[in-house]
Protein backbone atom coordinates (compact mmCIF):
# COMPACT_ATOMS: atom_id res chain seq x y z
CA UNK A 1 0.00 0.00 0.00
CA UNK A 2 1.29 3.47 -0.80
CA UNK A 3 2.52 5.71 2.01
CA UNK A 4 1.98 9.37 2.83
CA UNK A 5 2.83 11.61 -0.08
CA UNK A 6 5.14 14.47 0.96
CA UNK A 7 4.06 16.52 -2.07
CA UNK A 8 0.44 16.78 -0.93
CA UNK A 9 1.03 16.31 2.79
CA UNK A 10 0.90 20.05 3.61
CA UNK A 11 -2.67 21.06 4.56
CA UNK A 12 -3.07 23.69 1.83
CA UNK A 13 -1.82 21.32 -0.88
CA UNK A 14 -4.11 18.54 0.35
CA UNK A 15 -7.04 20.97 0.28
CA UNK A 16 -6.01 22.11 -3.19
CA UNK A 17 -5.92 18.63 -4.75
CA UNK A 18 -9.04 17.52 -2.82
CA UNK A 19 -10.93 20.55 -4.11
CA UNK A 20 -9.82 19.85 -7.68
CA UNK A 21 -10.94 16.22 -7.37
CA UNK A 22 -14.55 17.47 -7.33
CA UNK A 23 -14.31 19.27 -10.69
CA UNK A 24 -12.47 18.84 -13.98
CA UNK A 25 -10.83 22.25 -13.99
CA UNK A 26 -11.12 25.36 -11.86
CA UNK A 27 -10.12 28.91 -12.48
CA UNK A 28 -7.23 30.22 -10.37
CA UNK A 29 -9.42 32.91 -8.77
CA UNK A 30 -12.15 30.38 -7.92
CA UNK A 31 -9.59 28.13 -6.25
CA UNK A 32 -8.05 31.03 -4.35
CA UNK A 33 -11.45 32.03 -2.97
CA UNK A 34 -12.45 28.44 -2.14
CA UNK A 35 -9.18 27.80 -0.29
CA UNK A 36 -9.03 31.28 1.24
CA UNK A 37 -5.35 31.80 0.41
CA UNK A 38 -3.40 34.59 -1.28
CA UNK A 39 -2.51 34.64 -4.98
CA UNK A 40 1.16 34.10 -4.23
CA UNK A 41 0.61 31.14 -1.90
CA UNK A 42 -1.71 29.41 -4.36
CA UNK A 43 0.60 30.17 -7.27
CA UNK A 44 3.54 28.61 -5.43
CA UNK A 45 1.62 25.42 -4.62
CA UNK A 46 0.18 25.14 -8.13
CA UNK A 47 3.62 25.57 -9.70
CA UNK A 48 5.15 22.88 -7.48
CA UNK A 49 2.34 20.41 -8.21
CA UNK A 50 2.40 21.14 -11.93
CA UNK A 51 6.12 20.43 -11.92
CA UNK A 52 5.48 17.14 -10.11
CA UNK A 53 2.89 16.18 -12.73
CA UNK A 54 0.00 16.23 -10.24
CA UNK A 55 -1.73 19.25 -11.79
CA UNK A 56 -2.02 20.75 -15.25
CA UNK A 57 -2.61 24.41 -15.95
CA UNK A 58 -3.54 26.35 -19.04
CA UNK A 59 -4.21 29.95 -19.92
CA UNK A 60 -7.73 30.92 -20.88
CA UNK A 61 -10.06 33.88 -21.16
CA UNK A 62 -13.08 34.58 -18.95
CA UNK A 63 -15.31 37.63 -19.39
CA UNK A 64 -12.68 39.19 -21.63
CA UNK A 65 -9.73 38.85 -19.25
CA UNK A 66 -6.89 36.36 -19.22
CA UNK A 67 -7.04 33.72 -16.55
CA UNK A 68 -5.43 30.42 -15.56
CA UNK A 69 -7.32 27.14 -15.37
CA UNK A 70 -6.00 24.36 -13.15
CA UNK A 71 -6.95 20.68 -13.08
CA UNK A 72 -5.87 17.41 -11.50
CA UNK A 73 -3.94 14.98 -13.72
CA UNK A 74 -4.52 11.19 -13.53
CA UNK A 75 -1.21 10.97 -11.63
CA UNK A 76 -2.41 13.59 -9.16
CA UNK A 77 -5.78 11.87 -8.76
CA UNK A 78 -4.05 8.57 -7.96
CA UNK A 79 -1.64 10.31 -5.58
CA UNK A 80 -4.57 11.87 -3.70
CA UNK A 81 -6.32 8.49 -3.49
CA UNK A 82 -3.17 6.80 -2.16
CA UNK A 83 -2.49 9.59 0.30
CA UNK A 84 -6.03 9.48 1.71
CA UNK A 85 -5.76 5.70 2.10
CA UNK A 86 -2.43 6.11 3.91
CA UNK A 87 -3.82 8.79 6.25
CA UNK A 88 -6.88 6.64 7.04
CA UNK A 89 -4.59 3.69 7.73
CA UNK A 90 -2.62 5.89 10.09
CA UNK A 91 -5.81 6.95 11.88
CA UNK A 92 -6.89 3.30 12.19
CA UNK A 93 -3.48 2.37 13.60
CA UNK A 94 -3.65 5.11 16.22
CA UNK A 95 -7.24 4.32 17.18
CA UNK B 1 10.90 8.31 6.23
CA UNK B 2 7.24 9.30 6.28
CA UNK B 3 6.35 12.36 8.30
CA UNK B 4 3.16 12.04 10.31
CA UNK B 5 0.46 14.70 10.12
CA UNK B 6 -0.14 16.62 13.34
CA UNK B 7 -3.81 15.66 13.24
CA UNK B 8 -4.74 13.31 10.36
CA UNK B 9 -8.45 13.57 11.18
CA UNK B 10 -8.38 17.35 10.90
CA UNK B 11 -6.27 17.24 7.72
CA UNK B 12 -8.81 15.01 5.93
CA UNK B 13 -11.78 16.93 7.31
CA UNK B 14 -10.29 20.24 6.16
CA UNK B 15 -9.67 18.81 2.68
CA UNK B 16 -13.25 17.52 2.48
CA UNK B 17 -14.56 20.88 3.69
CA UNK B 18 -12.54 22.73 1.06
CA UNK B 19 -13.99 20.53 -1.70
CA UNK B 20 -17.52 20.92 -0.30
CA UNK B 21 -17.11 24.72 -0.13
CA UNK B 22 -16.49 24.78 -3.86
CA UNK B 23 -18.95 22.13 -5.06
CA UNK B 24 -21.87 23.30 -2.90
CA UNK B 25 -21.40 26.83 -4.21
CA UNK B 26 -21.83 25.72 -7.83
CA UNK B 27 -25.05 26.88 -9.51
CA UNK B 28 -26.70 25.94 -12.77
CA UNK B 29 -27.36 29.00 -14.95
CA UNK B 30 -30.90 30.38 -15.13
CA UNK B 31 -33.08 28.56 -17.65
CA UNK B 32 -30.68 25.61 -17.83
CA UNK B 33 -33.30 22.83 -17.90
CA UNK B 34 -35.88 24.52 -20.19
CA UNK B 35 -33.14 25.48 -22.67
CA UNK B 36 -31.72 21.97 -22.68
CA UNK B 37 -35.16 20.36 -23.03
CA UNK B 38 -35.98 22.68 -25.93
CA UNK B 39 -32.70 21.93 -27.72
CA UNK B 40 -33.27 18.17 -27.43
CA UNK B 41 -36.92 18.46 -28.51
CA UNK B 42 -35.89 20.43 -31.61
CA UNK B 43 -33.19 17.87 -32.43
CA UNK B 44 -35.55 14.88 -32.07
CA UNK B 45 -38.31 16.55 -34.09
CA UNK B 46 -35.91 17.57 -36.86
CA UNK B 47 -34.29 14.12 -36.96
CA UNK B 48 -37.68 12.40 -37.23
CA UNK B 49 -38.77 14.73 -40.03
CA UNK B 50 -35.45 14.39 -41.87
CA UNK B 51 -35.36 10.59 -41.69
CA UNK B 52 -39.00 10.28 -42.79
CA UNK B 53 -38.64 12.81 -45.61
CA UNK B 54 -35.55 11.11 -47.10
CA UNK B 55 -34.78 14.14 -49.21
CA UNK B 56 -31.90 16.60 -49.34
CA UNK B 57 -34.10 19.12 -47.54
CA UNK B 58 -34.81 16.48 -44.90
CA UNK B 59 -31.08 15.88 -44.40
CA UNK B 60 -30.54 19.62 -44.07
CA UNK B 61 -33.33 19.90 -41.48
CA UNK B 62 -32.02 16.91 -39.49
CA UNK B 63 -28.53 18.42 -39.45
CA UNK B 64 -29.94 21.82 -38.52
CA UNK B 65 -31.63 20.12 -35.57
CA UNK B 66 -28.29 18.68 -34.46
CA UNK B 67 -26.70 22.12 -34.87
CA UNK B 68 -29.41 23.74 -32.73
CA UNK B 69 -28.92 21.11 -30.01
CA UNK B 70 -25.12 21.48 -30.04
CA UNK B 71 -25.41 25.28 -29.93
CA UNK B 72 -27.76 25.06 -26.93
CA UNK B 73 -25.45 22.55 -25.20
CA UNK B 74 -22.42 24.77 -25.82
CA UNK B 75 -24.32 27.81 -24.54
CA UNK B 76 -25.51 26.26 -21.26
CA UNK B 77 -22.10 24.71 -20.56
CA UNK B 78 -20.31 27.98 -21.32
CA UNK B 79 -22.67 29.86 -19.01
CA UNK B 80 -22.13 27.25 -16.28
CA UNK B 81 -18.38 27.64 -16.59
CA UNK B 82 -18.57 31.44 -16.67
CA UNK B 83 -20.73 31.87 -13.57
CA UNK B 84 -18.93 29.22 -11.48
CA UNK B 85 -15.32 29.45 -12.65
CA UNK B 86 -15.10 25.67 -13.01
CA UNK B 87 -15.54 23.03 -15.69
CA UNK B 88 -17.22 19.71 -14.84
CA UNK B 89 -16.80 17.16 -17.62
CA UNK B 90 -19.41 14.89 -16.04
CA UNK B 91 -22.03 17.58 -16.59
CA UNK B 92 -20.91 18.11 -20.19
CA UNK B 93 -21.21 14.37 -20.85
CA UNK B 94 -24.72 14.32 -19.38
CA UNK B 95 -25.78 17.28 -21.52
CA UNK B 96 -24.15 16.35 -24.84
CA UNK B 97 -24.15 12.55 -24.72
CA UNK B 98 -27.34 12.04 -22.65
CA UNK B 99 -25.08 9.76 -20.62
CA UNK B 100 -27.54 8.62 -17.93
CA UNK B 101 -29.08 5.16 -18.52
CA UNK B 102 -32.69 6.27 -17.94
CA UNK B 103 -32.26 9.45 -19.98
CA UNK B 104 -30.69 7.46 -22.84
CA UNK B 105 -33.65 5.05 -22.84
CA UNK B 106 -36.15 7.91 -22.82
CA UNK B 107 -34.26 9.66 -25.64
CA UNK B 108 -33.97 6.58 -27.85
CA UNK B 109 -37.57 5.53 -27.16
CA UNK B 110 -38.92 8.98 -27.93
CA UNK B 111 -36.77 9.24 -31.08
CA UNK B 112 -38.06 5.87 -32.30
CA UNK B 113 -41.68 6.90 -31.67
CA UNK B 114 -41.07 10.24 -33.40
CA UNK B 115 -39.54 8.57 -36.48
CA UNK B 116 -42.38 6.04 -36.81
CA UNK B 117 -44.92 8.85 -36.32
CA UNK B 118 -43.17 10.98 -38.95
CA UNK B 119 -43.36 8.16 -41.50
CA UNK B 120 -47.14 8.05 -40.80
CA UNK B 121 -47.32 11.85 -41.01
CA UNK B 122 -48.75 11.98 -37.47
CA UNK B 123 -47.05 15.27 -36.66
CA UNK B 124 -48.84 15.77 -33.35
CA UNK B 125 -47.22 12.53 -32.14
CA UNK B 126 -43.81 13.67 -33.41
CA UNK B 127 -44.24 16.83 -31.35
CA UNK B 128 -45.32 14.89 -28.25
CA UNK B 129 -42.36 12.48 -28.59
CA UNK B 130 -39.93 15.36 -29.10
CA UNK B 131 -41.21 17.18 -26.00
CA UNK B 132 -41.06 13.91 -24.02
CA UNK B 133 -37.44 13.41 -25.12
CA UNK B 134 -36.52 16.93 -24.02
CA UNK B 135 -38.33 16.62 -20.72
CA UNK B 136 -36.90 13.16 -19.99
CA UNK B 137 -33.33 14.18 -20.78
CA UNK B 138 -33.60 17.34 -18.69
CA UNK B 139 -34.90 15.22 -15.80
CA UNK B 140 -31.93 12.86 -16.31
CA UNK B 141 -29.48 15.76 -16.04
CA UNK B 142 -31.34 17.02 -12.94
CA UNK B 143 -30.98 13.56 -11.36
CA UNK B 144 -27.25 13.54 -12.20
CA UNK B 145 -26.84 17.04 -10.76
CA UNK B 146 -28.29 15.94 -7.41
CA UNK B 147 -26.01 12.88 -7.41
CA UNK B 148 -23.02 15.11 -8.22
CA UNK B 149 -23.82 17.43 -5.31
CA UNK B 150 -23.87 14.39 -3.00
CA UNK B 151 -20.64 12.85 -4.33
CA UNK B 152 -18.68 15.21 -6.59
CA UNK B 153 -15.55 13.05 -6.83
CA UNK B 154 -17.41 10.10 -8.34
CA UNK B 155 -19.52 12.16 -10.74
CA UNK B 156 -17.16 14.94 -11.83
CA UNK B 157 -15.40 12.97 -14.52
CA UNK B 158 -16.60 12.60 -18.09
CA UNK B 159 -15.62 13.14 -21.70
CA UNK B 160 -13.42 16.20 -22.22
CA UNK B 161 -14.64 19.12 -24.39
CA UNK B 162 -12.20 18.03 -27.12
CA UNK B 163 -13.59 14.47 -27.17
CA UNK B 164 -17.16 15.81 -27.18
CA UNK B 165 -16.35 18.12 -30.10
CA UNK B 166 -14.87 15.23 -32.08
CA UNK B 167 -17.90 13.05 -31.29
CA UNK B 168 -20.25 15.85 -32.38
CA UNK B 169 -18.46 16.19 -35.71
CA UNK B 170 -18.44 12.40 -36.23
CA UNK B 171 -22.16 12.23 -35.35
CA UNK B 172 -23.01 14.99 -37.83
CA UNK B 173 -20.96 13.37 -40.60
CA UNK B 174 -22.44 9.94 -39.80
CA UNK B 175 -26.02 11.26 -39.87
CA UNK B 176 -25.42 13.06 -43.14
CA UNK B 177 -23.82 9.98 -44.74
CA UNK B 178 -26.61 7.65 -43.58
CA UNK B 179 -29.34 9.98 -44.72
CA UNK B 180 -27.73 10.64 -48.09
CA UNK B 181 -26.99 6.95 -48.75
CA UNK B 182 -30.41 5.92 -47.41
Interface residues (C-beta under 8 A of the other chain):
Chain A: X3 X4 X6 X9 X11 X14 X15 X16 X17 X18 X19 X21 X22 X23 X24 X25 X26 X27 X29 X30 X31 X34 X35 X62 X63 X69 X71 X84 X86 X87 X88 X90 X91 X94
Chain B: X2 X3 X4 X5 X8 X9 X11 X12 X14 X15 X16 X18 X19 X21 X22 X23 X25 X82 X84 X85 X86 X87 X88 X89 X90 X152 X153 X156 X157 X158 X160
